[in-house]
Amino acid sequence: MAEWLKAHDSKSCRPPKGLEGSNPSPSAILIIFFMSFESWSKLHERYERQEWIDRPSIFAEQMRELLPLNGDLLDLGAGQGQDSRFFAENGLRVVSTDISEDALERSRSKTPDQLRDHMQWQQLGLSEPIRFDDASFDAVYAHMSLHYFDDATLHRIMCDIHRILRSGGMIALLVNTVRDPECGTGESVGHDTFRIHGVMKRFFSPETLRPFITEFEPVLLDVNGESYKDHAKGIHHLVRFVGRKV
């Protein structure tokens, strides 16, 4: 692992001020590890009963006009794959990843035969390095999957994304908002970060996300994001970011 990390070190990706030399928090990694084996399957069983589970997300439909018309897309935290299938239907070759093998199996079973040549599935937990070669993708997409991590881990994820994107490639991400009623509840474990029902959740504003996206040319950064799940709970103003690798 150390050799792989050395070979794929992204020297051009600068850490946010104050994070130089910092390492991921062991508690952050352990929480995600615990969730991967104890809770994600139950979560996806519950999601299976929701009417929106097989519909492309609001964010995916918004992003279709901003992402490449063809090429290779990496979907991080793809869950049951509704957005992965949407992008494949629209001409992209998709690698659909998730920490939960149960979610990936559900995604495979829902993928029609005509899309299978355009999709691959891979188990991937974001608390570990993203092991794809440099300049492998034209787009990286993350719908509500990057707000479980501390500063150092999130910075490493963003450096990995920058590294695996081709020149001119696009990143599109949607994350929790500080306007969420859960923000401020549970046990505080960091700035705008709380352990809620055993899960670490982080909440963002455009200002607090900005230090992690400095390596990308911004195309969009606002609080106009929505998801079907949060919309049903009266939560709006999710943080959207779209950027380009230059």
Secondary structure by P-SEA (a helix, b strand, c coil): caaaaaaacccccccccccccccccaaaaaaaaaaacccaaaaaaaaaaccccccccaaaaaaccccccccbbbbccccccaaaaaaaaaccccccccccaaaaaaaaaaccccccccbbbbbbbcccccccccccccbbbbccccccccaaaaaaaaaaaaaaccccbbbbbbbbbcccccccccccccccccccccbbbbbbcccccccccccccccccccccccaaaaaacccccbbbbbbcc
